Amino acid sequence: MQHNPLVYLAPLRDEHVSRYLTLSADPILIATMGWEPFKQEEVHRFRAYMESITVPYMQSGRTVAFSIMSREDQTPVGYLSLKGIRNGNPGAEVGLAIMNSAYRGRGLGTEALREATEYAFAVLELSLLALTVFTDNLGAIRSYEKLGFTKTELLIDSWSLPDGTLADMWVMELYRRSGRTSGNRCDTPPSCLDSLSQAQ
Ligand SMILES: CC(C)(COP(=O)(O)OP(=O)(O)OC[C@H]1O[C@@H](n2cnc3c(N)ncnc32)[C@H](O)[C@@H]1OP(=O)(O)O)[C@@H](O)C(=O)NCCC(=O)NCCS
């Protein structure tokens, strides 16, 4: 049966960023992303956040940034970035947020990350994706575990929150399995590849 994802990934555009900046003061986002809300003119700081490396063993490199598009209404609902991409390096870090609260808790975030893992493993030919997540972000952890990510390291007091307190983070990793992408569906080409190839 043909799988029809709820989302597709598209190149991140300036007008998407502008929309995301206005949504960045959502208390859920402040709590889960650990950021100071962005003002409209803070495009550069937002992009720097999207590109920042938080996994200790990852190094800076190229970023491929996407918008998560709701297939139902063609709306950009969040971002997903693959960062630290370097020639000869088998791994990259991933970060994402469903910025529009109306689209959370409906499977879109998990589906977007599934698309991104397929792209990272099949197109970028990476063999490892890693991320960090606050230990109290149980919804995100559940989403990542559904895709096969596992917790590998606890980083104590590793993120400074806007209120000045420190938060613990898990490092989570997903390795490509030979011939397959993480045990998820991978028998058909990723549905997003055509649009993604334009993003590089
Ligand atoms: C994290 C995020 C990307 C997940 O995407 P999503 O589309 O909202 O998540 P999903 O609808 O796929 O649901 C994820 C799972 O978590 C579960 N979940 C939600 N809240 C939970 C909680 N408090 N405890 C345990 N599980 C929870 C859901 O039930 C679902 O599991 P299920 O499908 O087995 O029922 C999205 O919620 C988001 O962007 N949140 C704000 C920013 C953020 O946290 N970004 C990640 C930072 S590391």
PDBQT file of the ligand as one rigid body, heavy atoms in Angstrom, charges set to zero:
ROOT
HETATM    1  C1  LIG A 301       8.619  17.067  19.600  1.00  0.00    +0.000 C 
HETATM    2  C2  LIG A 301       7.775  17.225  18.339  1.00  0.00    +0.000 C 
HETATM    3  C3  LIG A 301       8.686  17.442  17.132  1.00  0.00    +0.000 C 
HETATM    4  C4  LIG A 301       7.019  15.881  18.156  1.00  0.00    +0.000 C 
HETATM    5  O1  LIG A 301       6.189  16.017  17.035  1.00  0.00    +0.000 OA
HETATM    6  P1  LIG A 301       4.615  15.787  17.159  1.00  0.00    +0.000 P 
HETATM    7  O2  LIG A 301       4.068  15.728  15.786  1.00  0.00    +0.000 OA
HETATM    8  O3  LIG A 301       4.022  16.801  18.072  1.00  0.00    +0.000 OA
HETATM    9  O4  LIG A 301       4.560  14.389  17.916  1.00  0.00    +0.000 OA
HETATM   10  P2  LIG A 301       3.654  13.152  17.590  1.00  0.00    +0.000 P 
HETATM   11  O5  LIG A 301       2.234  13.581  17.372  1.00  0.00    +0.000 OA
HETATM   12  O6  LIG A 301       4.311  12.362  16.513  1.00  0.00    +0.000 OA
HETATM   13  O7  LIG A 301       3.675  12.367  18.994  1.00  0.00    +0.000 OA
HETATM   14  C5  LIG A 301       4.830  11.869  19.582  1.00  0.00    +0.000 C 
HETATM   15  C6  LIG A 301       4.491  10.817  20.631  1.00  0.00    +0.000 C 
HETATM   16  O8  LIG A 301       4.725  11.372  21.912  1.00  0.00    +0.000 OA
HETATM   17  C7  LIG A 301       3.656  11.033  22.756  1.00  0.00    +0.000 C 
HETATM   18  N1  LIG A 301       3.611  12.024  23.817  1.00  0.00    +0.000 N 
HETATM   19  C8  LIG A 301       3.200  13.309  23.758  1.00  0.00    +0.000 A 
HETATM   20  N2  LIG A 301       3.347  13.883  24.959  1.00  0.00    +0.000 NA
HETATM   21  C9  LIG A 301       3.871  12.958  25.775  1.00  0.00    +0.000 A 
HETATM   22  C10 LIG A 301       4.245  12.929  27.149  1.00  0.00    +0.000 A 
HETATM   23  N3  LIG A 301       4.124  14.010  27.920  1.00  0.00    +0.000 N 
HETATM   24  N4  LIG A 301       4.748  11.779  27.648  1.00  0.00    +0.000 NA
HETATM   25  C11 LIG A 301       4.908  10.685  26.868  1.00  0.00    +0.000 A 
HETATM   26  N5  LIG A 301       4.559  10.646  25.571  1.00  0.00    +0.000 NA
HETATM   27  C12 LIG A 301       4.040  11.764  25.044  1.00  0.00    +0.000 A 
HETATM   28  C13 LIG A 301       2.473  11.014  21.851  1.00  0.00    +0.000 C 
HETATM   29  O9  LIG A 301       1.386  10.311  22.439  1.00  0.00    +0.000 OA
HETATM   30  C14 LIG A 301       3.057  10.312  20.642  1.00  0.00    +0.000 C 
HETATM   31  O10 LIG A 301       3.156   8.930  20.851  1.00  0.00    +0.000 OA
HETATM   32  P3  LIG A 301       2.067   7.910  20.224  1.00  0.00    +0.000 P 
HETATM   33  O11 LIG A 301       2.032   8.171  18.751  1.00  0.00    +0.000 OA
HETATM   34  O12 LIG A 301       2.602   6.582  20.564  1.00  0.00    +0.000 OA
HETATM   35  O13 LIG A 301       0.767   8.250  20.870  1.00  0.00    +0.000 OA
HETATM   36  C15 LIG A 301       6.759  18.397  18.463  1.00  0.00    +0.000 C 
HETATM   37  O14 LIG A 301       5.810  18.110  19.479  1.00  0.00    +0.000 OA
HETATM   38  C16 LIG A 301       7.417  19.725  18.770  1.00  0.00    +0.000 C 
HETATM   39  O15 LIG A 301       7.948  20.361  17.886  1.00  0.00    +0.000 OA
HETATM   40  N6  LIG A 301       7.376  20.151  20.050  1.00  0.00    +0.000 N 
HETATM   41  C17 LIG A 301       7.887  21.455  20.463  1.00  0.00    +0.000 C 
HETATM   42  C18 LIG A 301       9.389  21.640  20.166  1.00  0.00    +0.000 C 
HETATM   43  C19 LIG A 301      10.198  20.432  20.548  1.00  0.00    +0.000 C 
HETATM   44  O16 LIG A 301      10.011  19.794  21.581  1.00  0.00    +0.000 OA
HETATM   45  N7  LIG A 301      11.188  20.118  19.671  1.00  0.00    +0.000 N 
HETATM   46  C20 LIG A 301      12.124  19.039  19.907  1.00  0.00    +0.000 C 
HETATM   47  C21 LIG A 301      13.248  19.531  20.727  1.00  0.00    +0.000 C 
HETATM   48  S1  LIG A 301      14.461  18.243  20.983  1.00  0.00    +0.000 SA
ENDROOT
TORSDOF 0
